[in-house]
Amino acid sequence: MPLYNTLKVQRAKLGINQTELSKMCGVSRQTISSIERGEYNPSITLVIKLAKIFDVAIEEIFSYEEENEDE
């Protein structure tokens, strides 16, 4: 059940790096990096914080696709 994200793109639009974003969110830079790589699914609280920081809908940052069980 992969959760895809455009976090890196959103950061680039604001011109901020992972460290700056992590400070804005109150998480570690490693957490931001892990989310960007798809290795960590953030809490709903963090998802909402990110959407507010970027002033976009959650769906503009995160998308979910169900895996096809027939494959």
LOSEDREN-489528 format. One record per atom (N, C-alpha, C, O): atom name; y, z, x. Coordinates in Angstrom, 1 decimal, padded with zeros to 4 digits. Layout:
BEGIN
 atom      Y      Z      X
   CA      Y      Z      X
...
This chain:
BEGIN
 atom      Y      Z      X
    N -001.2  000.0  000.8
   CA  000.0  000.0  000.0
    C  001.2  000.0  000.9
    O  001.9  001.0  001.0
    N  001.6 -001.1  001.4
   CA  002.7 -001.2  002.4
    C  004.0 -001.0  001.7
    O  004.3 -001.6  000.6
    N  004.9 -000.3  002.3
   CA  006.3 -000.2  001.9
    C  007.1 -000.9  002.9
    O  007.2 -000.5  004.1
    N  007.8 -002.0  002.5
   CA  008.6 -002.8  003.4
    C  010.0 -002.3  003.3
    O  010.4 -001.8  002.3
    N  010.8 -002.6  004.4
   CA  012.2 -002.2  004.3
    C  013.0 -003.1  005.2
    O  012.6 -003.9  006.0
    N  014.3 -003.0  004.9
   CA  015.3 -003.8  005.6
    C  016.3 -002.9  006.3
    O  017.5 -003.2  006.5
    N  015.8 -001.8  006.7
   CA  016.7 -000.7  007.3
    C  017.4 -001.3  008.5
    O  018.6 -001.0  008.7
    N  016.7 -002.0  009.4
   CA  017.3 -002.5  010.6
    C  018.5 -003.5  010.2
    O  019.5 -003.5  010.9
    N  018.3 -004.3  009.2
   CA  019.3 -005.3  008.8
    C  020.5 -004.5  008.2
    O  021.6 -004.8  008.5
    N  020.2 -003.5  007.4
   CA  021.3 -002.7  006.8
    C  022.1 -002.0  007.9
    O  023.3 -001.9  007.8
    N  021.4 -001.5  008.9
   CA  022.1 -000.8  010.0
    C  023.0 -001.8  010.7
    O  024.2 -001.5  011.1
    N  022.5 -003.0  011.0
   CA  023.3 -004.1  011.6
    C  024.6 -004.4  010.8
    O  025.6 -004.6  011.4
    N  024.4 -004.5  009.5
   CA  025.6 -004.8  008.7
    C  026.7 -003.7  008.8
    O  027.9 -004.0  008.8
    N  026.3 -002.5  009.0
   CA  027.3 -001.4  009.2
    C  027.7 -001.2  010.7
    O  028.7 -000.6  011.0
    N  026.9 -001.9  011.6
   CA  027.3 -001.8  013.0
    C  026.9 -000.4  013.6
    O  027.7  000.1  014.5
    N  025.9  000.2  013.1
   CA  025.5  001.5  013.7
    C  024.1  001.4  014.3
    O  023.3  000.6  013.9
    N  023.8  002.3  015.2
   CA  022.5  002.4  015.8
    C  021.6  003.4  015.2
    O  022.1  004.2  014.3
    N  020.4  003.5  015.6
   CA  019.4  004.5  015.1
    C  019.9  005.9  015.2
    O  019.8  006.7  014.3
    N  020.5  006.2  016.3
   CA  021.0  007.6  016.5
    C  022.1  008.0  015.6
    O  022.1  009.1  015.0
    N  023.0  007.1  015.4
   CA  024.1  007.3  014.4
    C  023.6  007.5  013.0
    O  024.0  008.4  012.3
    N  022.7  006.6  012.6
   CA  022.1  006.7  011.3
    C  021.3  008.0  011.1
    O  021.4  008.7  010.1
    N  020.6  008.4  012.1
   CA  019.8  009.6  012.0
    C  020.7  010.8  011.8
    O  020.3  011.7  011.1
    N  021.8  010.9  012.5
   CA  022.8  012.0  012.3
    C  023.4  012.0  010.9
    O  023.6  013.0  010.3
    N  023.6  010.8  010.4
   CA  024.2  010.7  009.0
    C  023.1  011.2  008.0
    O  023.5  011.7  006.9
    N  021.9  011.0  008.3
   CA  020.8  011.4  007.3
    C  020.2  012.8  007.6
    O  019.6  013.4  006.7
    N  020.5  013.3  008.8
   CA  019.9  014.6  009.1
    C  018.5  014.6  009.5
    O  017.7  015.6  009.3
    N  018.1  013.5  010.1
   CA  016.7  013.3  010.6
    C  016.8  012.9  012.0
    O  017.8  012.6  012.6
    N  015.6  012.8  012.7
   CA  015.6  012.4  014.1
    C  015.7  010.9  014.2
    O  015.4  010.2  013.3
    N  016.1  010.5  015.4
   CA  016.1  009.0  015.7
    C  014.7  008.4  015.6
    O  014.6  007.3  015.1
    N  013.7  009.2  016.0
   CA  012.3  008.8  015.9
    C  011.9  008.5  014.5
    O  011.1  007.6  014.2
    N  012.4  009.3  013.5
   CA  012.1  009.1  012.1
    C  012.6  007.8  011.7
    O  011.9  007.0  011.0
    N  013.9  007.5  012.0
   CA  014.5  006.2  011.7
    C  013.7  005.0  012.3
    O  013.4  004.0  011.6
    N  013.3  005.2  013.5
   CA  012.5  004.1  014.2
    C  011.2  003.9  013.5
    O  010.8  002.8  013.3
    N  010.5  005.0  013.2
   CA  009.2  004.9  012.5
    C  009.3  004.3  011.1
    O  008.4  003.5  010.8
    N  010.4  004.6  010.4
   CA  010.6  003.9  009.1
    C  010.8  002.4  009.3
    O  010.2  001.6  008.6
    N  011.6  002.1  010.3
   CA  011.9  000.6  010.5
    C  010.6 -000.1  010.9
    O  010.5 -001.3  010.5
    N  009.7  000.5  011.6
   CA  008.5 -000.1  012.0
    C  007.4 -000.1  010.9
    O  006.4 -000.7  011.1
    N  007.7  000.6  009.8
   CA  006.7  000.7  008.8
    C  005.6  001.7  009.0
    O  004.6  001.6  008.4
    N  005.8  002.6  010.0
   CA  004.8  003.5  010.3
    C  005.0  004.9  009.6
    O  004.1  005.7  009.6
    N  006.1  005.0  008.9
   CA  006.4  006.3  008.2
    C  007.1  006.0  006.8
    O  008.0  005.2  006.8
    N  006.5  006.5  005.8
   CA  007.2  006.4  004.5
    C  008.1  007.6  004.2
    O  007.6  008.7  004.2
    N  009.4  007.3  004.1
   CA  010.3  008.4  003.9
    C  010.2  009.1  002.5
    O  009.6  008.6  001.6
    N  010.7  010.4  002.5
   CA  010.7  011.1  001.2
    C  011.7  010.4  000.3
    O  012.6  009.7  000.7
    N  011.6  010.7 -001.0
   CA  012.5  010.1 -002.0
    C  013.9  010.6 -001.7
    O  014.9  009.9 -001.9
    N  014.1  011.8 -001.2
   CA  015.4  012.4 -000.8
    C  016.0  011.5  000.3
    O  017.2  011.2  000.2
    N  015.3  011.2  001.3
   CA  015.8  010.4  002.4
    C  016.1  009.0  001.9
    O  017.1  008.4  002.3
    N  015.3  008.4  001.1
   CA  015.5  007.1  000.5
    C  016.8  007.0 -000.2
    O  017.6  006.1 -000.1
    N  017.1  008.1 -001.0
   CA  018.3  008.1 -001.8
    C  019.5  008.3 -000.8
    O  020.6  007.6 -001.0
    N  019.4  009.1  000.2
   CA  020.5  009.2  001.2
    C  020.8  007.9  001.8
    O  021.9  007.5  002.0
    N  019.7  007.2  002.2
   CA  019.9  005.9  002.9
    C  020.6  004.9  002.0
    O  021.6  004.2  002.4
    N  020.2  004.9  000.7
   CA  020.9  004.0 -000.2
    C  022.4  004.3 -000.4
    O  023.2  003.4 -000.5
    N  022.7  005.6 -000.4
   CA  024.1  006.0 -000.5
    C  024.9  005.6  000.7
    O  026.0  005.2  000.6
    N  024.3  005.9  001.9
   CA  025.0  005.5  003.1
    C  025.3  004.0  003.2
    O  026.4  003.7  003.6
    N  024.3  003.2  002.8
   CA  024.6  001.7  002.8
    C  025.3  001.2  001.6
    O  025.6  000.0  001.5
    N  025.4  002.1  000.6
   CA  026.1  001.7 -000.7
    C  025.4  000.5 -001.4
    O  026.0 -000.5 -001.8
    N  024.0  000.6 -001.4
   CA  023.2 -000.4 -002.0
    C  022.2  000.3 -002.9
    O  021.9  001.5 -002.8
    N  021.5 -000.5 -003.8
   CA  020.4  000.0 -004.6
    C  019.2  000.2 -003.6
    O  019.1 -000.5 -002.6
    N  018.4  001.2 -004.0
   CA  017.2  001.5 -003.2
    C  016.4  000.2 -003.0
    O  015.8  000.0 -001.9
    N  016.3 -000.6 -004.0
   CA  015.5 -001.8 -003.9
    C  016.0 -002.8 -002.9
    O  015.2 -003.7 -002.5
    N  017.2 -002.7 -002.5
   CA  017.8 -003.6 -001.5
    C  017.3 -003.1 -000.1
    O  017.4 -003.9  000.9
    N  016.8 -001.9  000.0
   CA  016.3 -001.4  001.3
    C  014.8 -001.4  001.4
    O  014.2 -001.8  002.3
    N  014.2 -000.9  000.3
   CA  012.7 -000.7  000.2
    C  012.1 -001.6 -000.8
    O  012.6 -001.7 -001.9
    N  010.9 -002.1 -000.5
   CA  010.1 -002.8 -001.5
    C  008.7 -002.5 -001.3
    O  008.2 -002.3 -000.2
    N  008.0 -002.5 -002.4
   CA  006.5 -002.1 -002.3
    C  005.7 -003.2 -002.9
    O  006.1 -003.8 -003.9
    N  004.6 -003.5 -002.2
   CA  003.7 -004.5 -002.7
    C  002.3 -003.9 -002.8
    O  001.8 -003.4 -001.8
    N  001.7 -004.1 -003.9
   CA  000.3 -003.6 -004.0
    C -000.6 -004.5 -003.3
    O -000.5 -005.7 -003.3
    N -001.6 -003.9 -002.7
   CA -002.6 -004.7 -002.0
    C -003.6 -005.3 -003.0
    O -004.0 -004.6 -004.0
    N -004.1 -006.5 -002.8
   CA -005.0 -007.1 -003.7
    C -006.4 -006.6 -003.3
    O -006.9 -006.8 -002.2
    N -007.1 -005.9 -004.3
   CA -008.4 -005.4 -004.0
    C -009.5 -006.4 -003.9
    O -010.6 -006.1 -003.4
    N -009.2 -007.6 -004.4
   CA -010.2 -008.7 -004.4
    C -010.4 -009.3 -003.0
    O -011.4 -010.0 -002.8
    N -009.5 -009.1 -002.2
   CA -009.6 -009.7 -000.8
    C -010.4 -009.0  000.1
    O -010.6 -009.4  001.3
